[in-house]
Each structure stands twice: as C-alpha cells, then as structure tokens.
Amino acid sequence: MEEVIENEKISELEESFNQVLRTQEFDTDDVEAGREYVEAYVTFTHLSEELAGGEEEAHANEEHVSEDTEASEVAHETETKATSATVLPWSLAGLFFITTLIGHFRHPRKKA
C-alpha cells in the first residue's frame, strides 16, 4: 500500500484508521457515539478511495451519504414526534386509571 500512496498521505490515512478503531466500541444506546463512529468510518473510507485514485467515485459517494444522512435525520425526527404524540394520551389514560382505582378504594360505595 505504501508504494501506491504518497508518504505524507500515509500518516493522514493511519490517523483516520486509528480514529475508526478508537470509536468502534460504543454503547448502542448512545446515538452520538454511533454517529462519531460512522463519521470516522466514512472519512477513512473516502480518504482511502481518494488516495487509491477513486476520487470521482468518492465524490459521488459523498453526495449519496449526505442524502442518506438527511433522510435518516428526517425519519428520526418524524419517529420521535410520532412517539411523543402517542405517549401523552396513554400517559393520561394511565393516570386516569390509577386515580379511579385510588378513588374506588378510598371511598367504596355504601350498599343500600
């Protein structure tokens, strides 16, 4: 690989690869850590493609990745709004149920 890539670019590629290795072990519940890993991976991949001579392909992939990222963010926002919209009614229904039970047991009906 070193014969194909210029010497000054090797350190940049190694640093990018090391960033991928540093960020690859992350908690799957940590969205920011996942995004950091994906960013490091995409950066390394694009840098590798550029240095290997696939610059046109790398630029085409950048456009594709940015479109995918935007679509993913919109889908996440929509999902979050939908989840928030359904949480409130169910929370209120649960609260109503609990207060009904409390009222029933605190003030039982007197038999006639």
C-alpha positions, 0 to 999 in steps of 0.5 A: 500500500505504501508504494501506491500512496504518497508518504505524507498521505500515509500518516493522514490515512493511519490517523483516520484508521486509528480514529475508526478503531478508537470509536468502534466500541460504543454503547448502542444506546448512545446515538452520538457515539454511533454517529462519531463512529460512522463519521470516522468510518466514512472519512477513512473510507473516502480518504482511502478511495481518494488516495487509491485514485477513486476520487470521482467515485468518492465524490459521488459517494459523498453526495449519496451519504449526505442524502442518506444522512438527511433522510435518516435525520428526517425519519428520526425526527418524524419517529420521535414526534410520532412517539411523543404524540402517542405517549401523552394520551396513554400517559393520561389514560394511565393516570386516569386509571390509577386515580379511579382505582385510588378513588374506588378504594378510598371511598367504596360505595355504601350498599343500600 
